[in-house]
Amino acid sequence: MATGADQAVGMGLVGFSLLLFTYYTIWVIILPFVDSDHVAHQYFLQREYSVILPGIAALILLLSVGTFIGVVTWKNRKPKKVD
């Protein structure tokens, strides 16, 4: 069973993910239909970043996963037997 600290960290991560998803959804799906002079536009970045930021995040994720797999493979390699 998870400790109270683990549950608090988990709930914090879930809350952050929900907040980020809501912000991105409003930014990408709803905001293009709102007039450009509306006050809501000042709380969001320009639209170009809605493609650039997730692309950079995906690249960092792929590099991290690849590095992790490489390190685990390197550490678990078996030495060759010398006859």
C-alpha distance (Angstrom), angle and dihedral (degrees) to the residues before:
residue distance angle dihedral
M1 . . .
A2 3.78 . .
T3 3.76 120.2 .
G4 3.78 123.6 -120.8
A5 3.81 91.4 -101.1
D6 3.81 91.3 52.4
Q7 3.79 90.9 50.0
A8 3.81 91.4 48.7
V9 3.81 91.5 50.9
G10 3.79 90.4 47.0
M11 3.78 92.8 50.2
G12 3.80 89.7 47.5
L13 3.81 91.0 53.0
V14 3.79 91.8 47.3
G15 3.81 91.0 48.7
F16 3.83 91.8 48.6
S17 3.82 91.4 48.1
L18 3.80 91.4 49.4
L19 3.80 91.5 49.1
L20 3.81 92.1 47.9
F21 3.82 92.5 47.3
T22 3.81 91.8 49.2
Y23 3.82 92.5 48.3
Y24 3.82 92.6 48.1
T25 3.80 92.9 45.7
I26 3.79 92.4 52.1
W27 3.80 91.0 44.3
V28 3.81 96.1 50.2
I29 3.81 105.2 29.3
I30 3.80 108.1 27.8
L31 3.81 105.6 27.6
P32 3.84 97.0 64.1
F33 3.81 88.3 64.1
V34 3.82 93.4 52.3
D35 3.82 119.7 88.2
S36 3.80 112.5 -95.2
D37 3.81 92.4 -124.8
H38 3.81 93.2 55.5
V39 3.81 116.9 118.8
A40 3.84 91.7 -121.3
H41 3.82 91.3 72.8
Q42 3.80 92.2 69.1
Y43 3.84 90.4 67.5
F44 3.80 94.7 57.3
L45 3.80 135.1 63.9
Q46 3.78 122.9 -116.7
R47 3.80 116.6 -72.6
E48 3.81 94.5 -109.9
Y49 3.78 89.2 68.9
S50 3.80 91.1 58.7
V51 3.81 87.0 74.4
I52 3.80 100.4 30.7
L53 3.83 98.6 52.0
P54 3.83 97.1 50.9
G55 3.82 88.8 45.1
I56 3.79 91.3 54.4
A57 3.82 90.5 45.3
A58 3.82 90.7 51.2
L59 3.80 91.2 49.0
I60 3.80 91.8 50.5
L61 3.82 90.3 47.5
L62 3.81 92.7 50.9
L63 3.80 91.9 46.9
S64 3.80 91.1 49.0
V65 3.80 93.4 49.2
G66 3.80 91.6 46.1
T67 3.80 91.7 49.3
F68 3.80 91.4 48.3
I69 3.81 92.1 50.3
G70 3.80 90.6 47.1
V71 3.82 93.3 50.8
V72 3.81 93.2 46.7
T73 3.80 91.4 47.5
W74 3.81 91.3 48.1
K75 3.80 93.4 49.7
N76 3.83 94.2 46.0
R77 3.79 97.5 48.4
K78 3.75 114.3 121.8
P79 3.78 119.8 -129.1
K80 3.78 114.8 -112.8
K81 3.78 116.6 -107.6
V82 3.74 115.9 -117.2
D83 3.81 112.7 -144.8
